[in-house]
Amino acid sequence: MPYIPKSRIQPNLYTAGKDYVIQSTLKPYVGYFYRTYTGEVFTGKNPDDKPNRLLIPPPSLPQANQTQVFIKDDIKNQNYKTLKGVEGNNIRNTPQLFFTQPTESDYQLGEFRRYFCKKRNESIFLEISQSDYNNLLQQSSTIDYEFWAPFNLPWTLVGDPKKVFNINRNIVLLKEKNEKYYGLGKYLQERYLRYHRP
């Protein structure tokens, strides 16, 4: 794993076992984890706390439409708010990492929308909720719309795996080329069959 500066990670986060599974085994993970600036999540309190295994959201959540992962308000943010004399929601929120799970009606339709944003001055991507997407699109005063550009992708869910893989990959490649959103495929870890159902 390449070196990641401490300023680009959120260390010492904790999960009780419902939020993530270990990618290689798909076993639920309980314990400390950290999140990188790209949105990737790894085991351990920080990159020095080995082994650092990649974590992913559970592949399917029965009867659930959405899974949300909250980034806690760390001590630096609280200190900043105190020094500036700012109360609660007077500071604009950063878009939050959010994984939308397709519903049964999405599977019947064959596709659904995934919502993302890209940092305007860097190749940093984040999958977000439809609510955060709409707030960014409408330049709501509650969210950092100056720093994040919202976009969405249609995501094919059903059909022949090869065709679904190619359709989703081509959509990502077109977005990268047309919008100059280079690195989107890498952010998605080229998992073009995510949520696929034969």
Buried (B, 14 or more C-beta within 10 A) or exposed (E): EEEBEEEEBBBBBEBEEEBBBBBEEEEBBEBBBBBBBBBBBBBBBBBEBEEBBBBBBBEEEEEEEEBEBEEEEEEEEEEEBEEEEEEEEEBBEBBBBBBBBBBEEBBEEEBBEBBBBBBEEEBBBBBBBBBBBBBBBEEBEEBBBEBBBBBBBEBBBBBEEEEBBEBBBEBBEEBBEEEEBEBBBEBBEEEBBBBBEE
